[in-house]
């Protein structure tokens, strides 16, 4: 789903152009949301906004200088965080105090570029025609800069002036086309903003060898496990369904090992993982239970060349390839373009980790590996070796990240045939991605020559390997719709709607409270608190309120109520939940507050409600509650 830009409209009059914008948004001609309408005086346009359930704000002037008013106006508009500010009949010239605060301010002006500026432009054009200076006029939409009507033109249309025209005839002709030009200009801005948003999103997506990932806010990362198969430091083919299998295998192991160390999983479904954001250590913790391998960094390669020390660990003479070690060993490498084997002490000396961090990580990694070996043995497998990664949260705690005991990160052998094959000098029966790798090796130098197309039977063989490992470990079956995926946005919505921890749930008593709800949500988002909002009246739809309460009973949340006069909403929620309740009533002014505050403050016994009037203070309070 594309990003939907937000629009604020500034008006001064009847609001016919505003109505055109509202209608176009409602019928999806404009892909945007009108988040507020603002006027400096009472006018019919504000009533149009209220009728459309759009927050309407009257911000009158106090006989102050223009730049003082514009500072107040900018402060108000910024609370809505608009992508576009549209001047649709706004009869005030804006100063730089306002203009400098927003990237996209556009204005509808009843004249062509570089002709007439300021006010009374239709009359100016009419008089110019009468004196024989022009034959036509027009309408334009332009970006607003400090030079009056001098910004970059977005859309324009010419209008002829006829010999027998009255000033009213010309005005009517211009107004008959200005709505279309205004909508054209707005659509142009919307398209540009959506394009920029997509570009920024793509730039923020990091493409790994087999996974793509990006920040989704609230200290969360989304990992999209692809079907890409990697070997020889590059992609070699796609294995259909691999992404989900890899994700499920890793998450199965991580769920099994939380008693050893917490991990980064927040949510997983199909090929998508949403995880706790951390600062990863730039060290891969490689653990080996057997002496084997054929790559440059493998233990057997070094040992077979005569080296008896590797990563600071000494090995005796007489070891044979694929032999089980007396005890598993940790042979870490740096994590980068080139993996460099390092010793425990070198990790500390080179500043990758402190001694305490190394001690903690190595101990937990060894415990994980031994647990994995036992569990694999119960499933008829040998966990030969693996790599793990760890990260540090903002609070300094260390957790397991990346993946755990998958075919990509680990080597598995079949247990029932290992000893006989080892005694006979044969290679173990493997459960990894070697079918494709071995095929490629027979045809080319995979590090320096083009990779040949991989036959379907080899691809299916590797896919079967992933499927067998998943079924063997989880003891689940792979059903017919196992590989049916949904859009990435579906998983994000599913997570936040149903699983996200530390959520502020806002319930407003009426749609007319939307402006206040928007302020609350903006303040919460600035404090990195996810929020969701409902509209439900304690008086008119009590069952619906209770249904919403029930939905969140098992979640870590704070309730925020938005209700003013006769505030039953706060009490109903507080009486039916064990979660904290904050009331933030939307008063119009101090008189409204003094008149109606008691309905919020006076609660029955054992019905605790905290009352906070400023949205910013609500966000601070919610953050402190979640920090307890």
Number of C-alpha atoms within 10 A of each C-alpha: 7 10 14 16 20 18 24 24 27 27 26 20 20 16 23 17 23 26 16 15 25 21 14 15 15 15 9 11 13 21 19 23 19 22 20 25 26 24 22 19 15 15 15 14 23 27 16 19 22 16 12 15 16 22 22 24 20 13 15 13 15 8 8 9 9 15 14 15 21 21 16 14 20 16 13 14 21 12 14 18 17 22 20 22 26 27 24 23 21 19 15 15 13 19 18 13 17 21 18 13 14 16 13 17 24 26 24 26 25 26 27 22 20 8 13 18 17 13 13 11 17 21 15 16 25 23 14 15 17 14 9 9 11 15 15 16 25 24 24 22 31 23 20 25 18 15 12 12 26 14 17 13 17 19 19 22 17 14 16 13 22 12 9 7 13 12 15 12 13 21 15 12 16 22 16 10 15 22 20 17 18 29 20 17 23 26 18 14 20 22 15 12 18 17 14 13 16 14 12 11 14 12 11 13 15 14 15 13 15 19 17 15 18 18 17 15 13 16 14 17 20 25 23 22 23 23 20 19 22 16 16 14 11 14 13 20 18 17 20 17 21 24 23 25 27 28 24 21 22 20 23 17 19 23 12 14 18 13 9 15 15 15 21 24 19 16 19 18 16 20 24 26 24 23 21 19 21 22 13 17 18 16 23 21 21 21 23 24 22 22 21 21 16 10 11 10 15 16 22 22 17 17 20 13 8 10 14 15 13 19 18 15 12 10 13 8 10 6 14 15 19 19 15 15 13 8 10 17 17 24 22 23 22 17 15 10 7 9 14 14 20 17 16 19 14 14 20 15 12 10 9 15 19 14 15 10 16 16 13 12 22 18 13 16 23 18 15 23 23 17 16 21 20 13 17 22 15 13 17 14 23 24 25 22 23 23 25 22 20 22 23 17 15 11 7 10 11 22 20 25 23 17 22 26 26 24 21 18 17 20 21 22 19 18 18 13 13 18 14 11 13 15 9 8 12 13 12 17 14 17 22 22 21 15 17 21 19 11 14 18 14 9 11 13 12 18 12 8 9 11 18 14 9 15 11 9 11 18 19 15 17 23 20 15 20 26 19 17 22 23 16 16 18 14 11 9 12 13 7 7 7 12 16 9 15 12 9 13 11 11 21 17 12 13 17 15 13 11 16 19 15 19 22 25 20 23 27 26 25 14 16 17 21 22 19 20 25 19 17 26 23 21 20 23 15 13 15 14 22 20 22 13 17 17 19 20 20 21 14 10 12 16 13 14 22 16 10 16 20 13 10 19 13 10 15 15 22 23 23 30 31 24 25 26 16 12 25 19 24 31 23 18 26 22 17 14 16 12 19 17 26 24 25 26 27 23 20 9 8 10 10 13 16 10 12 17 19 14 17 23 16 13 18 10 7 9 17 20 23 16 18 16 14 15 21 17 15 21 23 14 16 23 18 10 13 15 8 5
